[in-house]
Amino acid sequence: MDSAVAGLIGAGIRAVAGIAGTLITTYLQAKQERLKWLRDKRVESYSNYY
């Protein structure tokens, strides 16, 4: 295999891994922010009760 082709394949694999990592991080961060928002709303509803 030509070294240029191997370099392109490696760059492609790194690009796909980078995009996948970004998507996973974004998803997990959004999930944590939603859980925090739900906790805050729950605390707010209980604090209005007393």
Backbone bond lengths (Angstrom), bond angles and torsions (degrees), N, CA, C in turn:
res aa  C-N    CA-C-N  psi(-1)  N-CA   C-N-CA  omega(-1)  CA-C   N-CA-C  phi
1 M - - - 1.446 - - 1.532 107.62 -
2 D 1.271 115.56 137.04 1.456 121.90 179.62 1.533 109.93 -68.01
3 S 1.309 117.61 142.91 1.473 120.70 -177.01 1.529 111.79 -65.38
4 A 1.309 118.03 -29.16 1.471 120.32 177.79 1.523 110.79 -67.16
5 V 1.337 116.07 -40.68 1.463 120.47 178.63 1.527 109.75 -66.50
6 A 1.316 116.62 -41.70 1.458 120.28 178.58 1.524 110.34 -62.72
7 G 1.317 117.24 -38.95 1.462 120.76 177.87 1.513 111.99 -65.25
8 L 1.321 116.71 -40.02 1.466 120.42 177.74 1.522 111.76 -65.79
9 I 1.318 116.00 -40.54 1.470 119.76 178.29 1.528 109.88 -64.04
10 G 1.319 116.44 -43.95 1.459 119.86 178.39 1.519 112.32 -62.59
11 A 1.322 116.93 -40.88 1.461 121.01 178.50 1.525 110.59 -65.05
12 G 1.326 116.08 -38.73 1.465 119.95 177.84 1.510 112.39 -64.65
13 I 1.323 116.02 -41.85 1.464 120.17 178.64 1.525 110.12 -64.57
14 R 1.332 117.33 -42.40 1.469 120.52 178.36 1.524 111.26 -64.00
15 A 1.322 117.58 -38.31 1.461 121.27 179.36 1.531 110.87 -64.50
16 V 1.328 116.33 -45.37 1.467 120.30 179.39 1.524 110.34 -64.27
17 A 1.320 117.49 -41.25 1.465 120.65 178.93 1.526 110.56 -65.19
18 G 1.318 117.68 -38.62 1.462 120.80 178.37 1.511 112.09 -65.19
19 I 1.317 116.58 -43.35 1.469 120.60 178.71 1.520 110.21 -65.29
20 A 1.319 117.69 -43.18 1.466 121.07 179.05 1.521 110.66 -62.72
21 G 1.320 117.22 -41.93 1.460 120.43 178.25 1.510 112.00 -62.26
22 T 1.323 116.78 -40.40 1.461 121.15 178.27 1.523 111.12 -64.39
23 L 1.319 116.51 -44.14 1.464 119.96 -179.90 1.527 111.61 -64.33
24 I 1.314 117.12 -42.54 1.468 120.94 179.41 1.518 110.27 -64.36
25 T 1.324 117.38 -43.61 1.463 121.16 179.58 1.516 110.91 -62.57
26 T 1.318 116.99 -43.47 1.466 121.25 179.52 1.520 110.80 -62.66
27 Y 1.323 117.08 -43.35 1.465 121.32 179.14 1.524 111.15 -62.35
28 L 1.325 116.90 -46.88 1.465 120.05 -178.48 1.523 111.65 -66.10
29 Q 1.326 117.51 -37.88 1.455 120.94 178.80 1.533 110.42 -65.97
30 A 1.320 117.66 -42.46 1.463 121.15 178.53 1.524 110.72 -63.27
31 K 1.320 116.50 -38.32 1.465 120.72 178.81 1.525 110.59 -64.63
32 Q 1.340 117.26 -43.89 1.464 120.74 178.94 1.525 111.43 -65.37
33 E 1.329 117.48 -39.64 1.457 120.42 179.03 1.520 111.21 -65.42
34 R 1.328 117.11 -37.50 1.469 119.92 177.43 1.525 110.67 -66.43
35 L 1.325 117.63 -42.58 1.461 120.04 178.03 1.527 111.10 -62.69
36 K 1.312 117.69 -39.41 1.464 121.44 177.52 1.522 109.81 -64.74
37 W 1.323 117.71 -42.35 1.452 121.50 178.81 1.530 110.39 -61.47
38 L 1.343 116.89 -42.39 1.463 120.47 178.30 1.525 111.40 -63.65
39 R 1.354 117.02 -41.61 1.467 120.15 177.24 1.518 110.67 -61.83
40 D 1.326 116.90 -44.87 1.459 120.46 179.88 1.523 111.58 -61.85
41 K 1.316 117.25 -40.79 1.469 120.79 178.12 1.518 110.87 -65.79
42 R 1.318 116.98 -37.67 1.462 120.33 178.66 1.528 110.33 -65.76
43 V 1.326 116.64 -43.80 1.461 120.89 177.80 1.523 109.64 -62.72
44 E 1.309 116.62 -42.19 1.474 120.71 179.23 1.517 111.38 -62.28
45 S 1.310 117.34 -41.65 1.472 119.92 -178.80 1.526 110.91 -68.05
46 Y 1.329 117.77 -37.59 1.451 120.23 178.18 1.524 111.09 -72.61
47 S 1.316 118.65 -35.10 1.460 120.14 -179.90 1.520 111.03 -70.74
48 N 1.316 117.65 -28.61 1.474 120.24 174.84 1.522 111.55 -74.40
49 Y 1.295 117.49 -21.50 1.472 121.63 -178.13 1.515 111.88 -72.33
50 Y 1.345 116.50 -38.69 1.465 119.76 -176.12 1.491 112.09 -85.53
